[in-house]
């Protein structure tokens, strides 16, 4: 989970995403290019409220860009953590094999 302040001054909380959230955003989006905005709606709470993705489309470009970047950072953070855990496990296995 990540907490950020948007350029507009609104407070946002970004939940850690799961495959379920991506699937839900794909189902809710009316077109493929709207999936990132639907994903914001799935993962973000803005000023304490979950917004439908149609409302996300009405946010300022600065706020939307910031939210997209935050979601990417959360996703990359989870990937990096999983990758580090896997790498650590491999190193331990190699150590025990010696």
Sine and cosine of phi, psi and omega as CSV:
sin_phi,cos_phi,sin_psi,cos_psi,sin_omega,cos_omega
0.00,0.00,0.60,-0.80,-0.03,-1.00
-0.71,-0.70,0.67,-0.74,0.07,-1.00
-0.93,-0.36,0.75,-0.66,0.01,-1.00
-0.65,-0.76,0.35,-0.94,0.15,-0.99
-0.95,-0.31,0.82,-0.57,-0.02,-1.00
-0.97,0.23,0.35,-0.94,0.03,-1.00
-0.81,0.58,-0.49,0.87,0.02,-1.00
-0.97,0.25,-0.16,0.99,-0.04,-1.00
0.99,-0.14,-0.16,0.99,0.03,-1.00
-0.94,0.35,0.51,-0.86,0.03,-1.00
-0.99,-0.12,0.70,-0.72,0.00,-1.00
-0.78,-0.62,0.58,-0.82,0.10,-0.99
-0.87,-0.49,0.82,-0.58,0.00,-1.00
-0.95,-0.32,0.89,-0.46,0.04,-1.00
-0.98,0.21,0.42,-0.91,0.12,-0.99
-0.92,0.39,0.76,-0.65,-0.06,-1.00
-1.00,0.07,0.42,-0.91,0.09,-1.00
-0.79,-0.62,0.22,-0.98,0.04,-1.00
-0.83,0.56,-0.56,0.83,0.02,-1.00
-0.84,0.55,-0.67,0.75,-0.02,-1.00
-0.91,0.42,-0.64,0.77,0.05,-1.00
-0.91,0.42,-0.69,0.72,0.03,-1.00
-0.88,0.48,-0.69,0.72,0.02,-1.00
-0.88,0.47,-0.66,0.75,0.00,-1.00
-0.93,0.37,-0.57,0.82,0.06,-1.00
-0.91,0.42,-0.61,0.79,0.01,-1.00
-0.94,0.34,-0.59,0.81,-0.08,-1.00
-0.99,0.15,-0.49,0.87,-0.05,-1.00
-0.93,0.37,0.63,-0.77,0.00,-1.00
-0.99,0.12,-0.35,0.94,0.03,-1.00
-0.54,-0.84,0.37,-0.93,-0.04,-1.00
-0.84,0.55,-0.63,0.78,-0.04,-1.00
-0.95,0.30,-0.11,0.99,0.05,-1.00
-1.00,-0.08,-0.07,1.00,-0.04,-1.00
-0.85,0.52,-0.69,0.72,0.01,-1.00
-0.86,0.52,-0.57,0.82,-0.01,-1.00
-0.96,0.28,-0.60,0.80,0.08,-1.00
-0.92,0.40,-0.56,0.83,0.05,-1.00
-0.92,0.38,-0.63,0.78,0.10,-0.99
-0.84,0.54,-0.71,0.70,-0.01,-1.00
-0.88,0.47,-0.57,0.82,0.01,-1.00
-0.94,0.33,-0.62,0.78,-0.17,-0.99
-0.98,-0.20,-0.35,0.94,-0.13,-0.99
-0.97,-0.25,0.59,-0.80,0.17,-0.99
-0.87,-0.49,0.84,-0.55,-0.07,-1.00
-0.91,-0.41,0.84,-0.54,-0.09,-1.00
0.76,0.65,0.67,0.74,0.08,-1.00
0.98,0.18,0.14,0.99,-0.04,-1.00
-0.80,-0.60,0.62,-0.78,0.19,-0.98
-0.99,0.11,0.77,-0.64,0.00,-1.00
-0.95,-0.31,0.61,-0.79,0.13,-0.99
-0.92,0.39,0.42,-0.91,-0.11,-0.99
-0.90,0.43,-0.42,0.91,0.08,-1.00
-0.88,0.47,-0.56,0.83,0.05,-1.00
-0.96,0.27,-0.51,0.86,0.07,-1.00
-0.88,0.48,-0.61,0.80,0.00,-1.00
-0.90,0.43,-0.35,0.94,-0.01,-1.00
-1.00,-0.03,-0.10,1.00,0.05,-1.00
-0.95,0.32,0.32,-0.95,0.03,-1.00
-0.90,0.44,0.43,-0.90,0.01,-1.00
-0.86,0.51,-0.63,0.78,0.03,-1.00
-0.88,0.48,-0.69,0.72,0.02,-1.00
-0.91,0.42,-0.70,0.72,-0.02,-1.00
-0.90,0.44,-0.69,0.72,0.02,-1.00
-0.88,0.48,-0.67,0.75,0.01,-1.00
-0.90,0.44,-0.67,0.74,0.02,-1.00
-0.91,0.42,-0.68,0.73,0.03,-1.00
-0.88,0.47,-0.68,0.73,0.03,-1.00
-0.89,0.45,-0.66,0.75,0.00,-1.00
-0.90,0.44,-0.65,0.76,0.03,-1.00
-0.91,0.42,-0.65,0.76,0.05,-1.00
-0.89,0.46,-0.66,0.75,0.02,-1.00
-0.90,0.43,-0.67,0.74,0.02,-1.00
-0.89,0.45,-0.70,0.72,0.00,-1.00
-0.91,0.43,-0.71,0.70,0.01,-1.00
-0.91,0.41,-0.59,0.81,0.03,-1.00
-0.89,0.46,-0.68,0.74,0.03,-1.00
-0.92,0.40,-0.64,0.77,0.01,-1.00
-0.92,0.40,-0.69,0.72,-0.01,-1.00
-0.89,0.46,-0.69,0.73,0.02,-1.00
-0.88,0.47,-0.71,0.70,0.01,-1.00
-0.90,0.43,-0.65,0.76,0.00,-1.00
-0.91,0.41,-0.67,0.75,0.01,-1.00
-0.91,0.42,-0.65,0.76,0.02,-1.00
-0.89,0.46,-0.68,0.73,0.01,-1.00
-0.90,0.43,-0.69,0.72,0.02,-1.00
-0.89,0.45,-0.67,0.74,0.02,-1.00
-0.89,0.45,-0.67,0.74,0.02,-1.00
-0.90,0.44,-0.64,0.77,0.03,-1.00
-0.90,0.44,-0.66,0.75,0.01,-1.00
-0.90,0.44,-0.67,0.75,0.02,-1.00
-0.90,0.44,-0.66,0.75,0.00,-1.00
-0.89,0.45,-0.70,0.72,0.01,-1.00
-0.89,0.45,-0.63,0.78,0.01,-1.00
-0.88,0.47,-0.70,0.72,-0.03,-1.00
-0.95,0.30,-0.40,0.92,0.01,-1.00
-0.97,0.23,-0.35,0.94,-0.05,-1.00
-0.96,0.30,0.00,0.00,0.00,0.00
